[in-house]
Amino acid sequence: MGSPGLKAARAKMADAGVDEVAIDTFAHYYRLLEHGETGMIPESAIEPVDIERLADLEVPDEAAAAALRTTAVIKLNGGLGTSMGMDRAKSLLCVRRGLSFLDLIARQVLHLRTTYDATLPLLFMNSFRTSDDTMAALARYADLPVEGLPLEFLQNKEPKLLASDLSPASWPKDPDLEWCPPGHGDIYTALRGTGLLDELIVAGYERVFVSNSDNLCAVPDPKLAGWFAESGAPFAIEAVRRTASDRKGGHFARRKADGRLVLRETAQTLPEDAEALADLERHRYCSTNNLWIDLASLKTVLDQREGILGLPLIRNTKTVDPGDKSSPEVIQVETAMGSAIEVFEGARLIEVERTRFVPVKTTNDLLVLRSDVYDLGDDFVLDQAGHDVPFIDLDPAHYKLVGDFDKHFPEGAPSLRKASSLRVNGDVTFGSGVEIVGDVTVEGEAGHRVAPGTVLTSAD
């Protein structure tokens, strides 16, 4: 049964010990590929959405606290930070005071447990590449695990497929490169395949809050937990207003055919619809990747669909070795967890402040996070202290990789609280106590150093 390529892929996954639920899910998307499915969402098929604002809602404190007590937290932690030159979990990066992303996440949850007398289990969805380092780093928090529940579960892996014939790619130089993650939409497959979904329900948890580990402002907020519980919705996503920096990113819309909410990613947008994708007035909201999921509803839908949620396909074309553009072209079958919004009848969106969406994807983002733009509170949450978050553009030739970045800021980040933007061109090292005011551009040859205590202004 099935094509030779699918048979080979299934056998390869089984030999590698991949869960049967994940293999069946992969087969579902493989068949879509075979039939020419692209996952594209035409502009003609959707319309803009209007959504409610959290700031306009009132949630009683007691209801908020009660909802938090039946909530579990999942952090997506499978990323290595390879774009920044890392070869281990990105969440191990130091943020400040010698504390990493993982340290702050753990302390945020421990603080909430004490404040609200909540069990609030914390679980990490790790990849096979991030598991060991992550668990070693969390070992110092003896009170973090919740009895009866694991501290981690692993996302699945799947074979890259040759674009020429959809057979599993072979790369003897580095067999690990023959595999790829299925995208964060794999969370639903992993929850079911590991049995964790049933374990959470049996333990009395009603919902999960899911977010990325590189977004330290995505804390399990009691007001949001209370709103979600009272709404009766099976699924919800926190959304923010799109800005100029989001023009090329995904957005929410409503599908005309059935009225369901959808999340259209850039990879699902036709070339002729690129202008509409970038229209911030038409499509005003993008995802924070902060999700609220009713566990009973998720189990029901998965049972009805025989374990395959059926998220929209994302067909990602790359080379088998990302660092070798001459290596064979492959297709990576991916899904986005936020796209599950179209699966659930009655799913909701809620607009939150941009302060709940501070992801770190580049060293530009990392510089802001390490600066005084944010204060670290007693609750270990980063609070925006500056009026605006400045725009940062560091010369990628000297700052893209974390190792090089750290060498250029040996005494820590400059003060950016009064900055509007900072552009650095060239090989520039910053001394201690440097302050940036307004819009500043710094240029320098190799070895150029900004002296300690220097105040750089727009006029310089």
N, C-alpha and C positions, 0 to 999 in steps of 0.2 A: 504494500500500500504506500502511495506517495511517490514523489520523484526521487531519483538517485541522490540528488543534492540534499534533500530533506532527510532521507534515510541516513546518509553519511553524517549530517549534523546531529541528528538524534543519537546516533551511536557514539559520536565524539563526546557529547554532553553526558551521556550515561557512563561512559568510561571514566570521565572526570568526576563522577559522583554528584552531578547536578541533580537537584530535586525533580521528581517526576512532574510536579505541578508546573515548575518552571520550563521543563522540556515541552509540555503540552502547550503552554502559553507561547513559547518561541515558535512552535509548529503553526499555531494560529496565524502569527504575523508572517511567517515564511510563505504560507499559502496566499496571503494577501499580496506579497511581493510578486509571486509567480503570476498572479492575475493582473499585474500592472498597477496595483494600488500605489498611489503616491502620497496619500495623506493630505493632499492640498485642500485648502478651504477657500473657495473663490469669494471675492468681495461681494459678488451678486447674491450669495447665499446667506449673508449675515446682515445684521443691523446693529447700531450702537445700543448701549445699555445705560440706564440711570440706576444708581444704587443708593442705599441708605448710608448715613454716616454714623460711626460709633459716637462721635462727639455730641450728636443730637439725641442720644438714647439715655434713658435712666434705668439702671439695673440696681435693685436693692442690694446693699452690702451682704446681707445674710444669704441671699440667693446666689450671689457671686462666690462667696466662700464655700457654700454647699456644693456648687458645681465643680469647684476646683478639687474638692475632696474625692470626686469620682472621675477624675481626669488622670490620664497617663501622658507622658511626654516622650516623643520620639525625635531624635536628632539624626539627620542624614549626614553621615560622616565617612563617605566612601572616597572622597577626593584626595588626591596626592599633592595638589598644588604644583603639578608639573609645569604649568605655564610660567611659574615663578622660580623654576629651577629646583623644586623640591623633589625628593624621592621617598617621602613619608607623609603621614597624614597632615594636611594643611592645618588642621585644628591644633597641632602642636606648636604652631608659631607663637612667639611671645607677643602679648598685647601691651602689657605694662606691669611694672613692679615685679617682674619675673614670673608673671602669671600668663598662661597660655589661654587660647580659646577654651580648651577643655577644662582648665582650672575655673574659669569664670562661669562656664555653663554649670559645672558641678556645684559651685558655691551659690549661684542664683537659685537652683532648685532646693538646696539644703536650707537656704534662708526662707523660701516660700513655705517649705514644710513646717518650719517652726512658727512662722507668722500666722498661718491659717490652719494649723493642726491637721495638715493633709499628708497622706502617704506619698502622693505624687511620684509614682515610679518614673525613673529616667532610663530610657533604653536608646542605645546607639545602633543605627543600621550601618555597619561597617562593611568594607570590601575585604577580600582576602589579602589585599595589600596594606590595609590600614588597621586591621584587627590587633595584631601583636603590640604595636607601638601604642595604640589607644588604650588597651587594657592595662599595659604596664604603667602608663601615665595616670590612670584612674585608681590604681591600687592604693594610693595614699589616702583615698577617701573611703575609709572602712564603713562608714554609715550610709554610703550611697546606694548599694544594692538593696532591693526590697525582697524580702523572703518569698520564695516561690516563683520569682520572675528573674529572667536573665538580665544582665546589664547590657548585653549586645545580642544582635542577630545579624547574620550575614546576607548581604544582597547577592543575587545570583550572577552568574556569568554566562555568556553565550559566544559561539564562534562568529568571527568576522566572515562574511561571505564574499567570494570573488564576484565582482560586478559582471564578469564575462559570462558566468554560468550558474551563479548562486551556490556553488559548492563551497565547503569550508576551506578557508585560506590556510595554507601551510607556509611557515616561515622558520625553518630550522635554525637560522642564526639566533633567534630569540623566540622560542615557542610561546612565551607569555604574550607576545604580541599577536598571536593567533586568536586571542580572546578579547572581549570587550564587555563592559557592563551594559545592561539593557535600558539604561536611563533610570531616573528616580521613580518612574511609574512602576518599577519592579517592587516597590514597597508593598503593594497589595498582594502580589504573588508570594513574596517572602513571608508576609504575616500569615498567610494561609498555609504555605508549605511547611513552615517551621512549627505550626500548631500554636503560635503565639496569639493569634486572634482569639482562638477559643480559650486560651489560658487567661487572657485579660478579662474576657466576659465572665468566666467562672469566678474570677477573683473579685468581681463586683464593679469593675470599671466600665463606665458608660460611653466614654469618648476618649479620643487621643488628640493631642495637639502636636502637629508635625511641622518642623522647620529645619532649615539648613544650619549646620554647626558654624558656618562662617558668618552668620548674622547674629551677633551678640545682643541685638536689641529685640530679638524675637523671643521674649519670655512668655510663659503661659499665664497671661493676664487674667485675673479673676473676673473682671467686668466682661471680657470677651467670652470666658467660659460660661458665665451666667446668661449672657445674651444668647449664645448658641443653644444652651440647654432649654431656655424658655421659648426659643423660636420653633422647636420641634423639627428643625431641618435635619436631613440625614448627612449633609455635607456642606461646608462653607469655606470660602477662601477670603483672607484679608487682602484688600486691593488698595492701591495708592494711585493718585493722579499721576499721569505720565508727564515727564519733563523732556526737555530737548535731548537729554542723554538717553532717553528711552525710545527715540524715534525708530531705531532699527530693531527694537525688541518686540516681544509678543504683547497681546492685549486681549481683553475680554470682549465678547460680543454675544448677540442672541441669534440663534439659527432660525431663519424664517420658516423652514419646513415644519418644525414642531415646537418652536418657542423655547427650546432648551438653551441654557447658557453654555457657551463654548469658550475655550482658551485657544486662540490662534497664535502659534509660534511663528517666528520668522521662517523656519524651514518648511512651514506649511502654507506659505504665501506665494502665489504665482508672481512671476516677474512683472506682469502688467498691473498687478495690484500693489506694487511697492509704494506708490504715492499715497494710496489710501492707508496703508500700514503706518506711514509716517505722519499722518494727519492727526495731530494731538487734539483737535477740536472735535473730530468725528469719533475717534476711538480714544476715550479719555482715561481709561483705567488699565493698569497692568498688575501682574501678580507679585506679591511679596514672597510667594512660596511658603506662606504660613497657612496651614490647613487645620480645620477642625472637622473631625470625622466621628459620626455616631457608629459605634462598634457593632451594635445589633443590626443596623441598616446595612453596613458593609458585609456582614456575614450573610444576610438574606440575599443581597444582590449576587454575591459570589456563588452561593448555593444555587440560585436560579440559573446562573450562567455556567454552571459546572466548573467553577474555579477560574474562569477566564473573564476578567472584567471587560475586555474588549475596548481598551483605550485607543484613540486615534493613532495610527502608525506615523512615526517620524523616520523617514528614510535618509540616513546620514551617509554621504559618500566621502570616503577618505582614502588614504593609502595604508597598506597593512602596517608599515613602519612609518609613523607620523613624521619621523626625522629624516626619512628618505623618500623624496617625492618621486623617485624612479621605481620604487617598489610597487607591486601590483595594486590596482584600484580595488577597494573593497566597499561593501555596504554594511553599515552597522544598523541593526534594527533597534530603534529606541522608542520609548514612550515617556510622556511627562506626567508626573503624578497629579498636577493641577487639572489636566484634561479630563480627569474623572468627574469633573463638575457636570459634564453633559450626560453622564450615566445615571445620575440620581434625580428622580422626580422631586421637585421642591428644593433643590440646592439653592444656596444663597451666596451673595457677595456682601461684604461690609467694607466701607471705606474707612481706613485708619490713617493716622498721621504718618508722614514719611519717616518719622523717628523710629518706627518699628521695622524699618527696612534699611539696614546698613550692611549690605554684604561686602565681603572683601574678595575681589576677584583679581586685583593687580596690586603692585607695590604702591601705586598712587593711592588706592583705597587704604592700604596699610599705614601710610604716612599720616593720613587724617586720623585714623583710629588711635594711633600712638601719640597724637598731639593733644594740646589742651582744648581742642574743639569739643572734646567730650570729657566730662568728669566721671570718675568711677565712684558710685554711691556705696553706702553701707550695705545695700542689697545686691551689690556687685553688678548692677545694671549700668550701662554707659548712658549718661544723660547729656544731651546736646547743650553745651554752655554758650557757644557762639550763636549769633543771630542766624547766620547761614553757614552751610557747609561749603568751604571754598573748593574751587575747581583746581585740581592738581594735574600737571602734565610733566612727568619726569622723563628725561632723555632715555629711551629704552636701551640704547647702546651701553649705558652705564648703571641703570637702576632697575631694569626689568627683573633680574634675578635677585633673590633674597640675599644671597651672600654678598653681592656687589652693593646692593641697597644698604645693608648694615654697615659696610665699610665707609660709606659716604655720610652716614649719620652716627658716628661713633659715640657721641655724647647724647644721643636721643634726638627726637624730632624737634624742629624749631617751633616756636609759638605761632599758631595759625588762627588764634581766636579772632584777630582783627583783620584777617586776610580775606580777600575776595577770590584771588587766584594766585597760584604759584607755578611758573613755568621754568624748568631748568634745562638749559641746553649745554651739553658738554660735561666734562669730568670735574664736578664741583663737590668739595667736601665741606660740611657744615660743622662749625664749632658749637660749643655749648651756649645756651641762652640766646640764640639768634631769634629775632622776632620779625615776622612778615606782616606788613600793614598794607591793605588795599590790594591792587593788582600789581604783581611783581614778576619780572622776568630776570633770571640770572643766567649769565653766559660766562663760560670760562674754559681755558685750555687745561690740559692734563696737569694735575697737581694744584689747581686753583683752590683756595680755601677761604671760606667766609669766616672772618675772625669771631671768636667768642664775644657774645654781648652785642653784636651788630644788629641794628634796626634797619631793615630794608623796606622802603616805601615805594609807592607808585612813581614818585619823582626821581628815584635813583636811576 
